[in-house]
Amino acid sequence: MSILARYFQLENEAQELRRKMQTLEDTPEFKREKEFIDKLRRLMDEYNKTNGEVISALAPESSIENTESKRRRKRKLKVYRNPETGEVVETRGGNQKTLKAWKEQYGAETVDSWLIEEK
């Protein structure tokens, strides 16, 4: 498809979207919600409040849940012991230098079998 043909196709799609938006904007439900949001924004500006502050004021329990769920849980500490050298590696992730070297040398499956403790 040529660039010009693609351009005209996108132009037609944009016109169709504008028509759908206009139809939606003409509904009473949309007008009512739009009026509510506009009034709420003016009120927030008047009192210098952010979205988060308003949500916390209206539903304090949900704002606590949101902050707790956003935190990532701490990874478990894994302890590996190389049976040939007796060397011990403690890591919370698979990106540890010595562990990566072992996996290259002995293979990931073998090194995973060396896991002696998981805290």
C-alpha positions as a Markdown table, in Angstrom:
| # | Residue | x | y | z |
|---|---|---|---|---|
| 1 | Met | 0.0 | 0.0 | 0.0 |
| 2 | Ser | 1.4 | 3.4 | -0.9 |
| 3 | Ile | 2.0 | 6.1 | 1.6 |
| 4 | Leu | -0.7 | 8.2 | 0.1 |
| 5 | Ala | -3.3 | 5.4 | 0.2 |
| 6 | Arg | -2.4 | 4.7 | 3.9 |
| 7 | Tyr | -2.8 | 8.4 | 4.6 |
| 8 | Phe | -6.3 | 8.5 | 3.1 |
| 9 | Gln | -7.2 | 5.3 | 5.0 |
| 10 | Leu | -6.1 | 6.9 | 8.3 |
| 11 | Glu | -7.9 | 10.1 | 7.4 |
| 12 | Asn | -11.2 | 8.1 | 6.9 |
| 13 | Glu | -10.6 | 6.3 | 10.2 |
| 14 | Ala | -10.1 | 9.6 | 12.0 |
| 15 | Gln | -13.3 | 11.0 | 10.6 |
| 16 | Glu | -15.2 | 7.9 | 11.7 |
| 17 | Leu | -13.7 | 8.2 | 15.2 |
| 18 | Arg | -14.7 | 11.9 | 15.3 |
| 19 | Arg | -18.2 | 11.0 | 14.3 |
| 20 | Lys | -18.4 | 8.3 | 17.1 |
| 21 | Met | -17.0 | 10.8 | 19.6 |
| 22 | Gln | -19.6 | 13.4 | 18.6 |
| 23 | Thr | -22.4 | 10.8 | 19.0 |
| 24 | Leu | -21.1 | 9.9 | 22.5 |
| 25 | Glu | -20.8 | 13.6 | 23.5 |
| 26 | Asp | -24.4 | 14.2 | 22.6 |
| 27 | Thr | -25.7 | 11.6 | 25.1 |
| 28 | Pro | -27.2 | 12.9 | 28.4 |
| 29 | Glu | -25.0 | 10.4 | 30.4 |
| 30 | Phe | -21.8 | 11.8 | 28.9 |
| 31 | Lys | -22.9 | 15.4 | 29.5 |
| 32 | Arg | -23.7 | 14.6 | 33.1 |
| 33 | Glu | -20.4 | 12.9 | 33.8 |
| 34 | Lys | -18.4 | 15.6 | 32.0 |
| 35 | Glu | -20.2 | 18.3 | 34.1 |
| 36 | Phe | -19.3 | 16.3 | 37.3 |
| 37 | Ile | -15.6 | 16.0 | 36.3 |
| 38 | Asp | -15.4 | 19.7 | 35.4 |
| 39 | Lys | -16.9 | 20.7 | 38.7 |
| 40 | Leu | -14.7 | 18.3 | 40.6 |
| 41 | Arg | -11.5 | 19.6 | 38.9 |
| 42 | Arg | -12.5 | 23.2 | 39.7 |
| 43 | Leu | -13.1 | 22.3 | 43.3 |
| 44 | Met | -9.7 | 20.5 | 43.5 |
| 45 | Asp | -8.0 | 23.5 | 42.0 |
| 46 | Glu | -9.7 | 25.8 | 44.4 |
| 47 | Tyr | -8.5 | 23.7 | 47.4 |
| 48 | Asn | -5.2 | 22.8 | 45.8 |
| 49 | Lys | -5.7 | 19.1 | 46.1 |
| 50 | Thr | -4.4 | 16.2 | 43.9 |
| 51 | Asn | -6.2 | 13.1 | 42.6 |
| 52 | Gly | -4.4 | 11.0 | 45.2 |
| 53 | Glu | -5.5 | 13.3 | 48.1 |
| 54 | Val | -9.1 | 13.2 | 47.0 |
| 55 | Ile | -9.1 | 9.4 | 46.7 |
| 56 | Ser | -7.5 | 9.1 | 50.1 |
| 57 | Ala | -10.1 | 11.4 | 51.6 |
| 58 | Leu | -13.0 | 9.6 | 50.1 |
| 59 | Ala | -11.7 | 6.0 | 50.5 |
| 60 | Pro | -8.8 | 5.9 | 53.0 |
| 61 | Glu | -8.7 | 2.1 | 53.1 |
| 62 | Ser | -8.3 | 1.7 | 49.4 |
| 63 | Ser | -5.3 | 4.1 | 49.3 |
| 64 | Ile | -3.6 | 2.0 | 52.0 |
| 65 | Glu | -4.2 | -1.1 | 50.0 |
| 66 | Asn | -2.8 | 0.5 | 46.8 |
| 67 | Thr | 0.4 | 1.5 | 48.4 |
| 68 | Glu | 0.9 | -1.9 | 50.0 |
| 69 | Ser | 0.2 | -3.7 | 46.8 |
| 70 | Lys | 2.7 | -1.5 | 44.8 |
| 71 | Arg | 5.6 | -2.7 | 47.0 |
| 72 | Arg | 7.5 | -5.6 | 45.6 |
| 73 | Arg | 7.9 | -8.4 | 48.1 |
| 74 | Lys | 11.5 | -9.2 | 49.0 |
| 75 | Arg | 13.0 | -12.2 | 47.2 |
| 76 | Lys | 14.1 | -15.2 | 49.2 |
| 77 | Leu | 17.8 | -15.6 | 50.0 |
| 78 | Lys | 19.2 | -18.7 | 48.3 |
| 79 | Val | 22.4 | -20.3 | 49.5 |
| 80 | Tyr | 24.3 | -22.5 | 47.0 |
| 81 | Arg | 27.4 | -24.6 | 47.8 |
| 82 | Asn | 29.7 | -25.8 | 45.1 |
| 83 | Pro | 30.5 | -29.5 | 46.0 |
| 84 | Glu | 33.8 | -29.4 | 44.2 |
| 85 | Thr | 35.3 | -26.3 | 45.8 |
| 86 | Gly | 33.2 | -26.0 | 48.9 |
| 87 | Glu | 32.6 | -22.3 | 48.0 |
| 88 | Val | 29.3 | -20.9 | 49.2 |
| 89 | Val | 27.2 | -18.2 | 47.4 |
| 90 | Glu | 24.3 | -16.3 | 49.0 |
| 91 | Thr | 22.0 | -14.5 | 46.5 |
| 92 | Arg | 18.5 | -13.0 | 46.2 |
| 93 | Gly | 18.6 | -13.1 | 42.4 |
| 94 | Gly | 20.1 | -15.0 | 39.6 |
| 95 | Asn | 22.4 | -12.2 | 38.4 |
| 96 | Gln | 25.1 | -12.9 | 40.9 |
| 97 | Lys | 28.6 | -13.0 | 39.3 |
| 98 | Thr | 29.9 | -16.3 | 40.8 |
| 99 | Leu | 26.5 | -18.1 | 40.3 |
| 100 | Lys | 26.5 | -17.0 | 36.7 |
| 101 | Ala | 30.0 | -18.4 | 36.2 |
| 102 | Trp | 29.0 | -21.7 | 37.8 |
| 103 | Lys | 26.0 | -22.0 | 35.5 |
| 104 | Glu | 28.1 | -21.4 | 32.4 |
| 105 | Gln | 30.7 | -23.9 | 33.6 |
| 106 | Tyr | 28.5 | -26.7 | 35.0 |
| 107 | Gly | 25.0 | -25.9 | 33.5 |
| 108 | Ala | 22.0 | -24.3 | 35.2 |
| 109 | Glu | 20.3 | -27.5 | 36.1 |
| 110 | Thr | 23.4 | -28.8 | 38.0 |
| 111 | Val | 24.0 | -25.5 | 39.8 |
| 112 | Asp | 20.3 | -25.4 | 40.8 |
| 113 | Ser | 20.7 | -28.8 | 42.4 |
| 114 | Trp | 23.4 | -27.2 | 44.7 |
| 115 | Leu | 20.8 | -25.1 | 46.5 |
| 116 | Ile | 21.2 | -25.9 | 50.2 |
| 117 | Glu | 19.0 | -23.3 | 51.8 |
| 118 | Glu | 16.2 | -20.9 | 51.0 |
| 119 | Lys | 15.3 | -18.3 | 53.5 |
